[in-house]
Amino acid sequence: MAKKKWLLKGDGKIGNGLALQNVLYILSFTCNLVSVHQLANDRNCIIIYGVKCCFIQDLTSKTLIGVAEEMNAVYYFEEQYGRHIFCSYAK
């Protein structure tokens, strides 16, 4: 893939230090999008969907990693310095 001015690749963190690898940064976006599939595979976790929220849970320790709130069919992962879009669900 050719490197574009608006696209960067690297590592990042969301929430309380949840590390993500091989993240694509789109410089024109005002939010961060996270691939649920990649998150589950890379971090060995499950994502549990409820009516208005979803939970990220570590499969090994069973500890809660994070919670995302649903608004307008998009899940927002709360963190200390603002909101990040966690995943999108088309109704």
Number of C-alpha atoms within 10 A of each C-alpha: 3 5 8 8 8 10 12 13 12 10 11 14 11 19 17 11 10 12 13 17 14 12 17 16 17 16 12 8 9 9 15 18 17 18 13 16 12 14 18 16 10 13 16 12 22 19 19 11 15 11 7 13 16 20 18 22 20 17 14 8 8 11 11 13 16 18 21 24 19 21 11 10 13 17 22 23 24 18 15 8 8 10 16 19 18 22 19 17 9 6 5
